[in-house]
Amino acid sequence: MLFKRLFKKRSVAKPEIELKKNNSGGKIIEFIGPSGAGKSTLYNATKNSLSSVWGNLKTLNKFQNDIADEHLSTIHWKLFKFKFSNVDSFDTDSLVKLNLMEYFKKVLSDNLKLIQLENEMGVFLEEGICHNFSSELLYLDKEELLKALGNRRIVYLSAKDPKLVVNQIRKRASEGGHIVFHHNGLNDGELEELTRSAVINFKEFLSHLEKYNIPVCHIYVEDGIEANSKKIIEFEASFFS
């Protein structure tokens, strides 16, 4: 008994944990940029350091697939038809095209859920409709575009030198990482040209969004993950200041 009294465990005050506020409701942050630029790496490096509570695509699984807004579903159907026309022009086999359209269908389905969540939660997206439908969204009029995008903010990861993106694609391939179909069989020069083309397309898309005051955080691969993560965190925090 004396031993227990002498060596009684002292209670140690636990450090207070600062709980994040759920201020993100209704907002969507989406990453866009050339394939291979490192969006996934940057997304994963940043997602746990944001000032507010954000959901992700997995969070959407608990919501119904039913589409309550007929106008919104009509806009998405229009985008799907535009995408089908573009994919049909690709110089690849039919199975690849079918798989691509299945993927793009999923992107549109997820976006329908996102928009209809309204103020229930905010979602932090590795990529979504803006990344995958940047060309097709330009076909919409102002009302349709803004309805399809919802309360969106964009993180645009670009590259000043396309060779850096090519190096990252080669490194990913050598490590057994995922390679997008349109990179298969291309030499370094062709990958550089593909990256330049993507940068031009995204610039055109963002120039279009500027007309509607949609916030954009423009960052460059060359600045590194740490610096770019900091910019994204500051960009997110600015929504609530």
Phi, psi and omega in degrees: 000314178300320180300317181295322180291321182292323185248033178297132182294122179279138178285133180252127180296127179282138179296140179290134179261125180281111181281135179284143177274146178271077179265359192276354187313127176087348182265153177228127171251124182235136174274137171227162178153167181302142177300130180096355182289336179111029180298316182297316180298316181290320177302310182293330180284343188250330194302331183267002184248010182283158187281338182243172178273125180236144173270181176221187184297328179297328180297333183291340185299336182278353181262150181292154177275350184300135181259112182276333186259104183295323179297317180296317179293327177295319178298317180292324176296321177298316178298321180297319180292321176299317181294319179301317180298320180290316180295324180299336181275352180293144179271074180208173185280166187295326180296319177298317180298318179297316179295322178296315182293328176296319178295315181294328175298319179296320179300316180293319179299317178297321181293324177300319178295316182303311184295323184279352176293334181053243187261013182291324182195162172254154184231134179257112190252131173294320170193159182203221186294325181292319179291316187272342182232030183301321180286317184291327179297335179292342179283344183278154173279175186303312183298316181295316181299310182295327178291321180289329182275332183065208183272071190260149168233150186240134168252114183253111177263115183240180179222131176287327180238110181302336180298328179295320178294318178301316179300321179291322178296315179296319180296317179298317180296319181292336180264006178080020180282174181291134176240126180290151190302323186281002173265343184297131175080002182269143174276177185299319180297319179291323177294322176298315181295322178296320178294316178301317180297319179297319179299317178298315181297317180292325177298319178297318179297313182292326176298324178292320181291331180303329181298335186249015174057039176277121184298136180228134172253108184263119181231161183239142178307320184299337183282347176089159185296316184298311181294320181290323176300317179299318179296320180293318179298318178293322178299313180296316182297331181294341179292335190246003182277000000 
